[in-house]
Amino acid sequence: MIVDSNMKMDIQRFDKIARETFAPAHVSIAEQIKEKTGITKGVCLDVGSGGGYLSIALARITDLDIFLLDNSWEMFDIALQNIFASDLGTRMRILYGDVHKIPVNDGLINLAISRGSVFFWEDKAKAFAEVYRVLAPGGRAYIGGGLGTPEIRKQIMAKMKQIDKSWFNWLNRNDNAQEEYREALQRACITNCSVTKSEVGLWIEIWK
């Protein structure tokens, strides 16, 4: 399994799948974030950034300066290699930390993004509150687990069927957790938000 019963990841295997199987989704999701939020300048925070694939895709189509937040040094080693290879190093920085206590001052972030990491957040209400805290006035957050487009989702699902059949149960469980996320947002006292599920996955949007 990519993720075991204790929500621990096989980092190298996870990164290989993110880099190869999920590659088309990163580009598509970056385009969606740009279109939906309209934010192309300022400071972006990628929560649970992993190897930095979504951040790199977003940096290529915007002028954002991006902080990659993760709590795995092993992931950071991978991300640094990817940033160096992308020639985007002047606009991308790694930031060690946890979403439950983001090491960023209040109101600094114009755009917060996260794809796939929300499923691992132990206290979702606290995590959402932290994301909201670091958002600047007019800032937005785009968080979830979508897979780009119906066509890309179909391609990824077919490949994942060969790689790890147990992934489907995990995906379905998290893709149908709308009420859990709404309750967590409510506990965090965040009213400027939405939770939507479509044929490509679930997304949470927060604005300030």
Buried (B, 14 or more C-beta within 10 A) or exposed (E): EBBEEEEEBEBEEBBBBBBEBBBBBBBBBBBBBBEEBEBBEBBBBBBBBBBBBBBBBBBEEBEBBBBBBBBBEEBBBBBBEBBEEBEBEEBBEBBEBBBBEBEBEEEBBBBBBBBBBBBBBEBBBBBBBBBBBBBBEEBBBBBBBBBBBEEBBEBBBEBBEEBBEEBEEBBEEBBEBEEEBBBBBEBBEBEEBEBEBEEBBBBBBBBB
